[in-house]
Every structure is written in structure tokens, then in C-alpha cells.
Amino acid sequence: MGPEYIKLLCDDLARDEFTTAFTPAGARVDLPRGLGTAHIDADAHELVIRAEARTEQGLSALKFMLSLRLEKAAEAEKPDLAWTGHGCDLTALPGLREMRVKRIIQVTPLIRRITLAGRDLERFTRDGIHIRLLIPPAGLDKPEWPRPARNGRRIWPPEERRPTQRLYTIRRIDAAAGEIDVDFVLHAEEGIASGWAARASIGDIIGMLGPGGGEMEEADWYLVAGDETAIPAIARLIETMAPTARGIILIEVENADEIQPLAPPAGIDLKWLMRQGRATAESDPLAEAAMAITPPKQGRIQCWLGAEAQTAQRLRHHWREVLRLPKDVVSAVAYWHRGAPGH
């Protein structure tokens, strides 16, 4: 395996906006927010990758990501990848926690807040706001979780006992009390996560991996938009805004019963958009409202959206291709896909 595979690997990572530095002799890859670095060297026969991170979770994430991308780049050769060094003797994933349902609150008719209790949650207060929930199949006496493999990937239980993964934002965390709040949207078409939340009882067990995802960069002016699924992320963002922040927040919900108490800084105009069943593939009130707003030319700006995939695609195109805003000031994230089961 030679430099051509390093180049393929770096190109793949750069498309996802990782920071990479490539030369024919080797490369360097950096995880976001300084969480980890990988140095890649090549000769005629093999690649040597040295991964470094501040935490066991960061190292595990870095090895997993590099293994996945390298196997994709060299799919025809089926490379034999084995890690040595720190963390290679672990029998459990360092970011995995087993959590139990502690409280259930119906915040609005469509939003159910479930408090999960677990141990050793301090890292979840500082290394990201997103978690990956592992929902066990119904009827298992004892849930089973993935384990680390020697190639940096994960060994999952057999299909009939394998938990389903879903990504969520931490709404509130109290590490001292061992609690995390997660808000679930109770969709009309019940999916795996929303169905679990609808039927959850005190004491139910769920797995949790993470944390991941970064905070938005501080700005002078914000345009933030989202639907119900993005309210936890928007609420977390509001908590980090400077008192002098200015901008607009647009939140689309079904009706007035879904409005939640949020208190952004005085310079932020918070607008609730009532969907009333109007949002479809052909009608997109949230995208239209966001596209009608032109960011100021002066000062630091941040534009962010979390919503259905088609809405995210429209806003991403508008911000990057129509308004020509720099990539580092815009983010449009698909939180769900219309018509796709399994939410």
C-alpha cells in the first residue's frame, strides 16, 4: 500500500471538512476541536498510522474513523488493519454508558422528555452535545452492546440482539446527579426511537455512546432555524450566546401547543412558525422563511439549520451557492428524512 491510498484517504476526509495535510511521503489528519491527530506514513508494502488523542474516547473515535475510511479507500485489497498501543486491550467501548430511565415528562403534546441516569458522565459535559442512543430489541432479558475490535471497528451482537442506533442532542446534563435529559418527538408514524420513547417505563435500559459534535462558533449575528427535532440543539445554542448577540431564530412547530419557553438574548428575534400540517415536499415554510433573510455584510456571522433532509439541502444550497457564504459560517444538518421509516 503506497501514497495513492494516503491520497484517497485524505481526499475522502477533506470532503467531510476534516483538516488534512498530504505529501507523497505521508499525511496528517486532525479531528475537530483538537480532539486527536493521525500521522500516516507509507512504504512499498504497508501503511503505518500513529493516532494520538487527549482522551480514550477521542482515540477510539479516531481509530474507528481511520479504519472505516481506509477500508473504503482500499476496498479491492481488503487491508488487514491491526492497532497496537494504548487502548487496544479494552473489552468495552470507552464512550459507552448503560443508562436507565429515571423520569418521563410530557413537555408538549408531541415532545416527551426522558431523563436517563448513569455513571461517570463528566466527559459528556465538555466533549460535545450529541449522543448516539442504542435501543435494544424489545423482549431481551439482558441488552447486548458493541465491543471494540482489533482493527478499530466495532463488533456488534447478532442481528436479532443488535441495538438500533439513533443520534440525539443532550437537552440537559447534570453530571453530579448522573442525569441526562433527552427530548423525543412522538411522530405520527411511529419509528424505533419514537416508539421506544412512547412506551418507555421507569427502569428501562438503553445504551449511550458519545459524546460528539461541536458547539457553534461565537458570532456577532446569528441565523438559526429548525423544527421540533432541533429545539434541544437550539436551546443549547441559546445558552452559549453572548448577551450582546444579535440575529434571528426561526422554529417551525405543528401548532401553538408545541411552543416551548426559550429565552434568547434581547438582540435575538425568536419567531415561531406554525406548520398546521402545511409542510410537505412541495411546501416548505421553514426553508422559505430562512431564505428570505439576508445576513449582514459586516461582523462575524453564523447560519445554522437542523430539520428535514430536503429543507437542509435547500438551505445549504442557498447559503453556499446563492449567497456564497464561506463554508465555516454555515451548517445545514438533516435531522430526519420525510417518508423514511425508523426515526
HELIX and SHEET records of a PDB file:
HELIX    1   1 PRO A    3  ARG A   15  1                                  13    
HELIX    2   2 PRO A   32  GLY A   34  5                                   3    
HELIX    3   3 GLU A   56  ALA A   73  1                                  18    
HELIX    4   4 GLU A  122  THR A  125  5                                   4    
HELIX    5   5 GLU A  159  ARG A  161  5                                   3    
HELIX    6   6 ILE A  192  ARG A  199  1                                   8    
HELIX    7   7 GLU A  228  ALA A  230  5                                   3    
HELIX    8   8 ILE A  231  THR A  240  1                                  10    
HELIX    9   9 ALA A  256  GLU A  258  5                                   3    
HELIX   10  10 PRO A  285  MET A  291  1                                   7    
HELIX   11  11 ALA A  309  HIS A  317  1                                   9    
HELIX   12  12 HIS A  318  VAL A  322  3                                   5    
HELIX   13  13 LYS A  327  VAL A  329  5                                   3    
SHEET    1   A 4 THR A  19  THR A  23  0                                        
SHEET    2   A 4 GLY A  26  ASP A  30 -1                                        
SHEET    3   A 4 GLY A  36  ALA A  42 -1                                        
SHEET    4   A 4 LEU A  47  ALA A  53 -1                                        
SHEET    1   B 7 THR A 164  THR A 169  0                                        
SHEET    2   B 7 HIS A 130  ILE A 135 -1                                        
SHEET    3   B 7 ILE A 205  GLY A 212 -1                                        
SHEET    4   B 7 ARG A  97  GLN A 106 -1                                        
SHEET    5   B 7 ILE A 111  ALA A 117 -1                                        
SHEET    6   B 7 GLU A 179  VAL A 185 -1                                        
SHEET    7   B 7 ARG A 172  ASP A 174 -1                                        
SHEET    1   C 2 ARG A 147  PRO A 148  0                                        
SHEET    2   C 2 ARG A 154  ILE A 155 -1                                        
SHEET    1   D 5 ILE A 268  MET A 274  0                                        
SHEET    2   D 5 ARG A 246  VAL A 253  1                                        
SHEET    3   D 5 TRP A 221  ASP A 227  1                                        
SHEET    4   D 5 ILE A 301  GLU A 308  1                                        
SHEET    5   D 5 VAL A 330  TRP A 336  1                                        
END                                                                             
